[in-house]
Amino acid sequence: MEQQSPQDIEALKEKLKSMSPEELKEFQKKHCIFCQIVSKKVSAKVVYEDAKSLAILDINPANPGHILLMLREHYTVMPQVPEEDLKGLFVTAKLLSNALLRALEVKGTNILVANGPAAGQKAQHFMIHVIPRSEGDGISFVIPQQELNQKQLDALAERLRERMGTREALASQKQVYVPQKKKEEAKPAAAEPPLDDKPVAGPPERQQEEKPEEGILEDTGQKKGGGNLDDIADFLAKNG
């Protein structure tokens, strides 16, 4: 590519300033290699595509199988992406991660977004990197660990809560300990009345009418010979 002179760069900046949002987006798409891939003007190794997104193999991968997942529509950074499209994109990233784990038999994946130049973003098309990982593969994501005191942490949390609109909601919440009620122990069955005090049985026809449907105890959530269904559900939830 021919290197532009400082005068050309300044002229381009002025041209960009005068563009409408629609014109600017079209200009970006025209000069975006990934938009060219989406439109099939540039070839790529596509591993997945749907109506909204496209996933290709990175030609300069961090590891073999490194996938670049992007929306077909051009967006530069995450804040520009509609929420529904963003949700769908991360669901697809999950599917691609699972595919890498099974197809390449790797031990893990990194799912990364470089959002803005300060975060290492180089392409002007928002994308998600899905990178297969194995023990000893030589890739190192070293994140430094700084130490902050309680006052600094409180100040940061306050600024973020205020920005997110959650400060008032959190301040109004009170943590109240509510002990769980113990389940009442089953009461022993009443003793059988003496033989002389037993009620007289009704006619056989009446007894047959009042007999519940075979195998089901009405309005108790129980099956004949089984436990309470709510108790079974609770047990499965705790031990599943």
NORFEN-V451364 format. One record per residue. PHI is phi in radians with two decimals (NA if undefined). PSI is psi in whole degrees, 0 to 359 (none if undefined). D_LAST is the distance of its C-alpha to the last C-alpha in Angstrom with 1 decimal. Layout:
BEGIN
PHI|PSI|D_LAST + PHI|PSI|D_LAST
END
This chain:
BEGIN
NA|135|60.0 + -1.21|131|63.2 + -1.28|134|62.9 + -1.49|145|63.7 + -1.36|162|66.3 + -0.97|325|65.7 + -1.16|320|67.8 + -1.13|321|65.6 + -1.14|317|62.5 + -1.13|321|64.0 + -1.12|321|65.1 + -1.14|319|61.6 + -1.04|317|60.2 + -1.14|322|62.7 + -1.11|317|61.9 + -1.13|322|58.2 + -1.10|327|59.0 + -1.46|352|61.0 + -1.38|147|58.3 + -1.30|164|56.4 + -0.96|322|52.6 + -1.17|317|52.7 + -1.14|321|55.4 + -1.13|320|53.5 + -1.13|319|50.4 + -1.13|323|52.4 + -1.11|317|54.2 + -1.11|317|50.9 + -1.09|321|49.6 + -1.11|327|52.9 + -1.81|13|52.7 + -1.79|119|48.9 + -1.10|328|48.3 + -1.33|330|44.7 + -1.16|327|46.1 + -1.19|325|48.5 + -1.19|317|45.6 + -1.04|319|43.9 + -1.47|5|47.2 + 1.22|15|47.6 + -1.39|338|50.8 + -2.18|135|49.4 + -1.39|153|47.4 + -2.77|162|44.0 + -1.52|94|41.3 + -1.41|129|38.9 + -1.90|344|35.4 + -2.84|145|33.9 + -2.73|149|35.5 + -2.50|193|35.0 + -1.13|334|37.1 + -1.87|332|36.3 + -2.38|168|35.6 + -2.53|137|36.8 + -2.16|129|35.4 + -2.27|161|37.8 + -1.39|135|38.1 + -1.23|130|39.8 + -1.36|346|43.2 + -2.19|71|43.2 + -1.33|152|39.5 + -1.20|325|38.0 + -2.53|152|36.4 + -0.99|129|36.8 + 1.77|0|34.6 + -1.02|120|34.9 + -1.90|139|34.3 + -1.89|117|36.0 + -1.91|126|34.4 + -2.45|159|36.7 + -1.40|151|37.5 + -1.17|322|40.5 + -1.29|146|42.0 + -1.45|120|43.7 + -2.35|139|42.2 + -1.46|313|43.2 + -2.31|164|40.6 + -1.00|319|37.2 + -1.01|339|38.7 + -1.41|343|40.7 + -1.40|129|37.7 + -1.01|145|36.6 + -1.02|316|33.1 + -1.10|321|32.0 + -1.16|322|33.4 + -1.16|318|31.7 + -1.04|312|28.2 + -1.09|324|28.8 + -1.15|319|30.1 + -1.29|331|27.1 + -1.11|319|24.8 + -1.14|322|27.3 + -1.04|322|27.2 + -1.09|316|23.5 + -1.10|319|24.3 + -1.17|321|27.2 + -1.05|314|25.2 + -1.09|322|22.8 + -1.12|319|26.0 + -1.12|317|27.6 + -1.05|321|24.7 + -1.50|315|24.8 + -1.25|320|28.5 + -1.75|355|29.9 + 0.94|43|27.3 + -1.51|171|27.5 + -1.72|353|25.2 + -3.12|177|24.8 + -2.48|152|26.6 + -1.84|133|28.4 + -2.04|109|28.5 + -2.18|149|31.7 + -2.29|124|34.0 + -1.70|103|37.6 + -1.83|89|38.5 + 1.82|151|42.3 + -0.99|323|44.9 + -1.12|337|44.2 + -1.67|8|40.6 + 1.66|10|42.1 + -1.23|127|42.2 + -1.93|318|44.9 + -1.38|143|44.5 + -1.57|29|45.4 + -2.27|118|42.7 + -1.04|134|39.2 + -2.68|165|36.6 + -2.01|130|33.3 + -1.61|129|33.4 + -2.07|110|30.6 + -2.01|121|31.5 + -1.24|144|30.0 + -2.27|147|29.8 + -2.40|159|30.1 + -1.06|133|30.8 + 1.22|26|34.5 + -1.40|356|35.3 + 1.50|355|37.7 + -1.44|133|36.3 + -2.29|117|36.2 + -1.84|90|35.1 + -1.59|113|36.5 + -1.86|115|35.8 + -1.11|150|38.0 + -1.95|108|36.6 + -1.60|159|39.0 + -1.90|127|39.1 + -2.10|142|39.5 + -1.43|173|40.3 + -1.07|323|38.7 + -1.12|318|41.6 + -1.15|318|41.1 + -1.10|318|37.4 + -1.08|318|38.1 + -1.14|318|40.8 + -1.13|315|38.6 + -1.09|321|35.7 + -1.14|317|38.3 + -1.10|319|39.9 + -1.23|318|36.6 + -1.09|320|35.5 + -1.12|318|38.9 + -1.16|322|38.9 + -1.43|353|35.5 + 1.30|25|36.7 + -1.90|359|34.0 + -1.08|311|36.3 + -1.14|321|37.3 + -1.12|318|33.8 + -1.22|323|32.5 + -1.16|330|35.6 + -1.43|347|35.1 + -1.46|134|31.6 + -2.03|132|31.6 + -1.45|112|28.8 + -2.05|128|28.7 + -1.45|122|26.5 + -2.04|106|25.4 + -1.13|143|24.1 + -1.32|141|21.4 + -1.28|136|22.9 + -1.28|142|22.2 + -1.18|134|21.3 + -1.18|135|24.6 + -1.22|144|25.0 + -1.10|131|25.9 + -1.31|142|29.7 + -1.13|147|31.4 + -1.11|144|32.9 + -1.11|143|36.6 + -1.14|146|39.1 + -1.11|133|40.9 + -1.17|156|44.3 + -0.95|154|47.4 + -0.95|321|48.5 + -1.23|336|51.4 + -1.63|359|49.3 + -1.16|140|46.9 + -1.16|152|47.2 + -1.31|132|49.1 + -1.17|146|47.0 + -1.37|182|47.7 + -1.08|148|49.0 + -0.96|323|46.9 + -1.10|319|46.7 + -1.17|319|45.2 + -1.06|320|42.6 + -1.14|323|41.5 + -1.18|325|41.2 + -1.49|352|38.9 + -1.20|127|36.5 + -1.18|163|33.1 + -1.02|139|31.9 + -1.01|127|30.7 + 1.55|350|27.0 + -2.31|131|26.1 + -1.69|120|26.7 + -1.17|138|28.0 + 1.06|22|26.5 + -2.07|351|24.0 + 1.19|20|20.8 + -2.01|152|21.0 + -1.88|148|21.8 + -1.01|126|24.4 + 1.44|1|23.2 + -2.07|178|19.5 + -1.52|175|17.5 + -1.17|132|17.5 + -1.14|326|15.3 + -1.12|320|14.7 + -1.13|320|13.4 + -1.12|317|11.0 + -1.09|318|9.8 + -1.08|318|9.7 + -1.10|316|7.8 + -1.14|322|4.9 + -1.14|324|5.5 + -1.44|332|6.0 + -2.05|1|3.8 + -1.26|none|0.0
END
